[in-house]
Amino acid sequence: AALDYPRLDDGLLQAVVGAAERAVADPDPGGQEAYGDWIREELSAACTDALAGLRGRKLVWWLDAPRPLRAVAARGAKYEVSVVALPGGCSLPPAAFPRGSVIYCAPLLGQFTVRRLRFDITGKTSTPIELMKRVLKAGTGKPTLLPGGPCHSYEGVPGVASAFVQLVMLPPTSDFPPGHVGGEGSIGWRRSPGESCKDNFDLIDGVSLGVEKVSDLLLLDRPSQEALARERELDRTGGQPGSKLKLTERIGQRVGGLNDALDEIVRRVLASRLYPPALTRPLGVKPVRGMLLYGPPGCGKTLLAREIAGAMGAREPKIVNGPEMMSKFVGDSEQFIRSLFAEAEVEQAEAGDDSALHVIVFDEIDAFTRERGSLTGDTSGIRDSVVNQLLAKMDGVESLDNILVIGLTNRPELIDGALLRPGRLEVQVEVPRPDAGGRQQILSIQSCELRERGCLAPRAAACLSSGALAQVTRGFSGADIAGLMRSAT
């Protein structure tokens, strides 16, 4: 029977636990236990189906954790279902399960490396022999089947948050030993135990931080077939529209009052990314890696950056507030900048030209990119070092073509000049307060749902459609208009 773990409120994991319980309760008497053939074919398929397609959305609180995190969803005498999170660069040491065990590993988030190792049982050398090395990525479909016997280690990628579900089912003659349960408990044996593993306490524990519930670690879901079809279409097309006109139209549907700024951004920054690198590289055309959006507060700079990432089929943008970049610990700020670019570096190294676009947005970028040497009270030089690190990452010796850095500021004159040169934030676009036509566009976008559902009073609808409200809101920013609509509703 399963031990007393918190009740699973996630139906997806309940299906995994149910499949595991049925598999260990009804082994195939004609199967070879040492090779994992004891599990019936139909029950093995049920476990695979329960794990296939699972995805996880990370909760930001554990991204800077010093060790892996682990939540045990359920555990019986012969099975265990756990979710493991690997903050950037963290790893689980090699651990083994009895020979004949069936281990499923289903990536939920990011990517990580699984290594299969065999240690010298004679003790003549402590260096393991690597039998297998495989990079597992979320969204690749079915889970990976790992055999019991050899040790397996799980290594995260620096700067990339990763997570996976691990389902372990022991053969009929083996049982988990009592105790050593929970997220901080054992992750397996130091070496492959024999059939009497129930009495073998040479376990590896204390290497992970225990989390009581899976929902405190990740939010699990399984995308529908329609969503997967859309993802495949985005992979096929790069998620990008076929022309500058379509790109402008797509962004303009969500962002109003910025037609001139949007035209300039599409022409100078995004147009070169509409074509495959194999076509543009021989022509000497390189994509723009950075731009600066500046203007009064509330005019849509952050919204515009988000919509650009979505329209280009980019990864989820990383939005960082400028004041958060500075740390009281020496070297932390520079490490944080390196971690922002790490995922793009890994993907470009593995996928090359097929790498997706990574967008990094620095809100209030002037908070940490002031002209070097301009702050007389900064005797430590930390701010200058942070600027140097950002300069090197954007256009250093190893530059990235799958990155787009967007800086947002109200004070462009404070930013270090080296950051504004070509190759870095080379395109500077002003995002001004909207004119009467822009205010009308913003009002139309803000009131779209109300109009479609018939929730507007006749006088309010007439005031919006006639442009009268746009005329009397002269000097309003986009945020002001959004606040006006909230007050009216």
Secondary structure, 3 states (H helix, E strand, C coil): CCCCCCCCCCHHHHHHHHHHHHHHHCCCCCCCHHHCCCCCHHHHHHHHHHHCCCEEEECHHHCCCCCCEEEEEEECCCEEEEEEEECCCCEEEEEECCCCCEEEEEEEECEEEEEEEECCCCCCCCCCEEEEEEEEECCCCCCEEEECCCEEEEEEECCECEEEEEEEECCCCCCCCCCCCCCCCCCCECCCCCCCHHHCCCECCCCCEECCCHHHCEEEECCCHHHHHHHHHHHHHCCCCCCHHHHHHHHHCCCCCCHHHHHHHHHHHHHHHHCCHHHHHHHCCCCCCEEEEECCCCCCHHHHHHHHHHHCCCCCCEEEEHHHHCCCCCCHHHHHHHHHHHHHHHHHHHHHHHCCCEEEEEECHHHCCECCCCCCCCCCCHHHHHHHHHHHHHHCCCCCCCEEEEEEECCHHHECHHHHCCCCCCEEEECCCCCHHHHHHHHHHHCHHHHHCCCCCHHHHHHHHHCHHHHHCCCCCHHHHHHHHHHHC
